[in-house]
Amino acid sequence: MCDQHTTADYREELKSVTMEDDYFFTKCFSGDNECSALILRIILDRDDLTVVEARTQDWIQNLVGHSVKLDLFCRDAAGNIFDVEIQKIKAGASSRRARFYSAVMDTRSLGKGKSYDDLPESYVIFITHEDAIGEGQAVYEIERYVKGTWREYGDGTHIIHVSANLTEKGTPLGKLMHDLRCADPDEMHYTELRNKARYYKQTEEGVAEMSAVFEAIAERIRVKSFEEGESDGIIKGRKEVAKSLIADGTPLSKVSELTNLSIDEVNNLRKSMSL
């Protein structure tokens, strides 16, 4: 189990981790305006964009409905708001999920007494391994138009899908997708991302912080298993935790190790989530 590991064990495990893995992405981008701005500038092709707020694992609580957890929430100097979602499973980048995330972000951003015209421009960006839309494009920009015309509706809502496997090598976007999927900091193109990866993979302080993350995951499993009770409940609890880890982008081998489920069981869970 994770709590039996040494610092050397954690350092070895971190060698295969990439920024596509939810827990590593969270650490690298938490509060980092420069790394966040890099992603947004490249995807949106806007050199002028400056991020003034960046939060990872940003919970938006809904007291009467479904709450959401944003992978990376950003606000730029102009007040525009952004959500960047890293999804290894393309089923996690559905159109209705994008619609809901956009709506929840709007609800939080419009305070009491404010006019609807005060709503900021909002962007929901999904980055997936494969083509989530299925039309063979590296980038999809979804906008609302008035039917029968090409006139934009102009509500300020923007949804973008990036297909990592279809981006061209050597382009800024291709280099960015490479870096997000790269386990070796020395092979990364962008300094901002390379420095972050080196810190959490190669320095004593960074490895210690990531070790705490691994231990917290193990504790979640222990607590869930205890709450579920006897053997059948424990297995059920482990599977629920496994699903959560898979949805967060945790490597399947790591999910298997942390939950004591076989790799076949983990693979079957992942397939069931893709339906």
C-alpha positions as CSV (number, residue, x, y, z in Angstrom):
1,M,0.0,0.0,0.0
2,C,1.0,3.6,-0.5
3,D,1.6,4.3,3.2
4,Q,4.4,1.7,3.2
5,H,6.4,3.4,0.5
6,T,9.6,5.3,1.0
7,T,10.6,8.6,-0.5
8,A,12.7,6.7,-3.1
9,D,9.6,4.6,-4.0
10,Y,7.6,7.8,-4.6
11,R,10.4,9.3,-6.7
12,E,10.4,6.1,-8.8
13,E,6.6,6.2,-9.2
14,L,6.7,9.9,-10.2
15,K,9.0,9.1,-13.2
16,S,6.0,7.8,-15.2
17,V,3.5,10.5,-14.1
18,T,2.4,13.2,-16.6
19,M,0.4,16.4,-16.4
20,E,-2.5,14.4,-17.9
21,D,-2.7,12.6,-14.6
22,D,-5.2,14.5,-12.5
23,Y,-3.3,14.7,-9.2
24,F,-0.1,15.8,-10.9
25,F,-1.9,18.4,-13.0
26,T,-3.5,19.7,-9.8
27,K,-0.2,20.2,-8.1
28,C,1.5,21.8,-11.1
29,F,-1.2,24.3,-11.9
30,S,-2.5,25.2,-8.5
31,G,-2.1,29.0,-8.1
32,D,0.3,29.1,-11.1
33,N,-0.9,32.0,-13.3
34,E,2.0,31.6,-15.8
35,C,1.4,27.9,-16.5
36,S,-2.3,28.5,-16.8
37,A,-1.8,31.5,-19.1
38,L,0.5,29.4,-21.3
39,I,-2.3,26.8,-21.9
40,L,-4.9,29.4,-22.6
41,R,-2.7,31.6,-24.9
42,I,-1.8,28.6,-27.1
43,I,-5.2,27.0,-27.3
44,L,-7.0,30.4,-27.9
45,D,-4.1,31.8,-30.0
46,R,-4.0,35.0,-27.9
47,D,-0.6,36.3,-26.9
48,D,-2.2,39.2,-25.0
49,L,-4.0,37.0,-22.4
50,T,-2.9,37.5,-18.8
51,V,-4.2,35.2,-16.0
52,V,-4.8,36.9,-12.6
53,E,-6.4,33.9,-10.8
54,A,-5.8,30.1,-11.2
55,R,-7.4,27.5,-9.0
56,T,-7.4,23.7,-9.4
57,Q,-10.0,21.2,-8.2
58,D,-12.3,24.2,-7.8
59,W,-15.6,23.1,-6.3
60,I,-18.8,24.9,-7.3
61,Q,-21.4,23.9,-4.7
62,N,-25.0,23.8,-5.8
63,L,-27.4,23.6,-2.8
64,V,-30.4,22.4,-4.9
65,G,-28.7,20.4,-7.6
66,H,-25.5,18.9,-9.0
67,S,-22.2,20.3,-7.8
68,V,-19.1,20.4,-10.0
69,K,-15.4,20.2,-9.6
70,L,-13.4,22.2,-12.2
71,D,-9.9,20.8,-13.1
72,L,-8.5,24.4,-13.6
73,F,-10.5,27.6,-13.2
74,C,-8.9,30.8,-14.4
75,R,-9.8,34.5,-14.6
76,D,-7.9,36.8,-16.9
77,A,-7.2,40.5,-16.5
78,A,-10.3,41.4,-18.5
79,G,-12.5,39.4,-16.2
80,N,-13.2,36.6,-18.6
81,I,-13.5,33.1,-17.0
82,F,-12.1,29.8,-18.1
83,D,-12.4,26.1,-17.2
84,V,-9.8,23.7,-18.5
85,E,-10.7,20.0,-18.2
86,I,-8.1,17.2,-18.9
87,Q,-10.0,14.1,-19.8
88,K,-8.3,10.8,-20.8
89,I,-11.7,9.2,-21.5
90,K,-13.5,11.1,-24.2
91,A,-16.8,10.2,-22.7
92,G,-15.9,12.7,-20.0
93,A,-16.0,15.5,-22.5
94,S,-19.7,15.3,-23.5
95,S,-21.6,18.3,-24.9
96,R,-24.1,18.3,-22.1
97,R,-21.3,18.3,-19.5
98,A,-19.9,21.4,-21.2
99,R,-23.3,23.0,-21.2
100,F,-23.7,22.3,-17.5
101,Y,-20.2,23.5,-16.5
102,S,-20.8,26.7,-18.5
103,A,-24.1,27.3,-16.8
104,V,-22.7,26.7,-13.3
105,M,-19.8,29.0,-13.9
106,D,-22.3,31.7,-15.0
107,T,-24.4,31.2,-11.9
108,R,-21.4,31.8,-9.6
109,S,-20.1,34.7,-11.5
110,L,-23.3,36.8,-11.5
111,G,-23.8,38.3,-8.0
112,K,-27.1,39.6,-6.6
113,G,-28.2,42.9,-8.1
114,K,-26.0,42.5,-11.1
115,S,-27.3,42.9,-14.7
116,Y,-27.2,39.9,-17.1
117,D,-25.0,42.2,-19.2
118,D,-22.4,41.9,-16.5
119,L,-21.8,38.2,-17.3
120,P,-18.2,37.7,-18.4
121,E,-17.1,35.8,-21.5
122,S,-16.8,32.2,-20.5
123,Y,-14.8,29.4,-21.9
124,V,-15.1,25.6,-21.2
125,I,-12.1,23.8,-22.7
126,F,-11.8,20.0,-22.9
127,I,-8.4,18.4,-23.7
128,T,-8.8,14.7,-24.6
129,H,-6.4,12.0,-25.9
130,E,-8.7,11.2,-28.8
131,D,-11.2,13.1,-31.0
132,A,-14.3,13.6,-28.7
133,I,-16.4,15.1,-31.5
134,G,-15.4,12.6,-34.2
135,E,-14.9,14.9,-37.2
136,G,-11.1,14.6,-37.5
137,Q,-10.2,18.1,-36.2
138,A,-7.4,18.9,-33.7
139,V,-9.5,21.9,-32.4
140,Y,-13.2,22.4,-32.3
141,E,-14.7,25.8,-31.5
142,I,-18.4,25.6,-30.6
143,E,-20.4,28.8,-30.8
144,R,-24.1,29.6,-30.9
145,Y,-25.5,31.0,-34.2
146,V,-29.0,32.2,-35.2
147,K,-30.5,29.4,-37.2
148,G,-30.8,30.2,-40.9
149,T,-28.0,32.8,-40.8
150,W,-24.3,32.9,-39.9
151,R,-24.9,35.6,-37.3
152,E,-23.5,34.9,-33.9
153,Y,-26.0,34.8,-31.0
154,G,-23.4,36.7,-28.9
155,D,-24.2,35.3,-25.5
156,G,-20.5,35.1,-24.6
157,T,-20.4,31.4,-24.1
158,H,-17.5,29.5,-25.8
159,I,-16.8,25.7,-25.8
160,I,-13.6,24.3,-27.2
161,H,-12.4,20.7,-27.7
162,V,-8.8,19.8,-28.3
163,S,-7.9,16.4,-29.7
164,A,-4.3,15.8,-28.5
165,N,-3.6,13.0,-30.9
166,L,-4.5,15.1,-33.9
167,T,-2.4,18.1,-33.2
168,E,0.6,18.8,-35.5
169,K,4.1,18.2,-34.1
170,G,6.2,21.3,-34.1
171,T,3.3,23.7,-33.8
172,P,2.7,25.6,-30.5
173,L,-0.4,23.5,-29.8
174,G,1.4,20.2,-30.8
175,K,4.3,21.1,-28.4
176,L,1.9,21.9,-25.6
177,M,0.0,18.5,-26.1
178,H,3.4,16.8,-26.1
179,D,4.4,18.4,-22.8
180,L,1.2,17.6,-21.1
181,R,1.7,13.9,-22.0
182,C,5.4,13.8,-21.4
183,A,6.9,12.1,-18.3
184,D,10.4,13.4,-18.7
185,P,10.9,17.1,-17.8
186,D,14.1,17.3,-19.9
187,E,12.0,16.5,-23.0
188,M,9.5,19.2,-22.5
189,H,9.4,22.2,-24.8
190,Y,7.9,24.9,-22.6
191,T,10.1,26.3,-19.7
192,E,7.1,27.0,-17.4
193,L,5.9,23.3,-17.6
194,R,9.4,21.9,-17.5
195,N,10.3,23.7,-14.3
196,K,7.1,22.6,-12.6
197,A,7.6,19.0,-13.6
198,R,11.2,19.0,-12.4
199,Y,10.2,20.5,-9.0
200,Y,7.6,17.8,-8.2
201,K,9.6,14.9,-9.7
202,Q,13.2,15.7,-8.8
203,T,13.5,18.0,-5.8
204,E,13.2,16.8,-2.2
205,E,10.5,19.4,-1.4
206,G,8.4,18.5,-4.5
207,V,8.6,14.8,-4.0
208,A,7.6,15.2,-0.4
209,E,4.5,17.2,-1.5
210,M,3.6,14.5,-4.1
211,S,4.1,11.8,-1.5
212,A,1.5,13.5,0.7
213,V,-0.9,13.4,-2.3
214,F,-0.4,9.6,-2.7
215,E,-0.9,9.1,1.0
216,A,-4.1,11.1,0.9
217,I,-5.4,8.9,-1.9
218,A,-4.6,5.8,0.2
219,E,-6.4,7.3,3.2
220,R,-9.5,7.9,1.0
221,I,-9.5,4.2,0.2
222,R,-9.1,3.1,3.9
223,V,-11.9,5.4,5.0
224,K,-14.2,4.3,2.2
225,S,-13.5,0.6,3.0
226,F,-14.2,1.2,6.7
227,E,-17.5,2.9,6.0
228,E,-18.6,0.1,3.7
229,G,-18.0,-2.5,6.4
230,E,-17.6,-6.3,5.6
231,S,-16.0,-7.9,2.6
232,D,-18.6,-7.3,0.0
233,G,-18.9,-3.7,1.1
234,I,-15.1,-3.2,1.1
235,I,-14.9,-4.4,-2.5
236,K,-17.8,-2.1,-3.4
237,G,-16.0,0.8,-1.7
238,R,-12.7,0.1,-3.5
239,K,-14.5,0.0,-6.8
240,E,-16.2,3.3,-6.1
241,V,-12.8,4.9,-5.2
242,A,-11.3,3.3,-8.4
243,K,-14.0,4.9,-10.5
244,S,-13.2,8.2,-9.0
245,L,-9.5,7.8,-9.6
246,I,-10.1,6.7,-13.2
247,A,-12.3,9.7,-13.8
248,D,-9.6,11.9,-12.4
249,G,-7.1,10.5,-15.0
250,T,-5.0,8.3,-12.6
251,P,-3.0,5.7,-14.5
252,L,-4.8,2.3,-14.5
253,S,-1.7,0.6,-13.0
254,K,-1.7,3.1,-10.1
255,V,-5.5,2.6,-9.6
256,S,-4.9,-1.1,-9.4
257,E,-2.1,-0.7,-6.9
258,L,-3.9,1.8,-4.7
259,T,-7.2,-0.1,-4.5
260,N,-5.9,-3.7,-4.5
261,L,-8.1,-4.5,-7.5
262,S,-6.6,-6.5,-10.4
263,I,-5.7,-4.7,-13.5
264,D,-8.5,-6.6,-15.3
265,E,-11.0,-5.4,-12.8
266,V,-9.8,-1.8,-13.2
267,N,-9.9,-2.1,-17.0
268,N,-13.5,-3.4,-16.8
269,L,-14.5,-0.5,-14.6
270,R,-13.0,1.9,-17.1
271,K,-14.9,0.3,-20.0
272,S,-18.1,0.5,-18.0
273,M,-17.6,4.2,-17.5
274,S,-17.1,4.8,-21.2
275,L,-20.5,3.5,-22.2
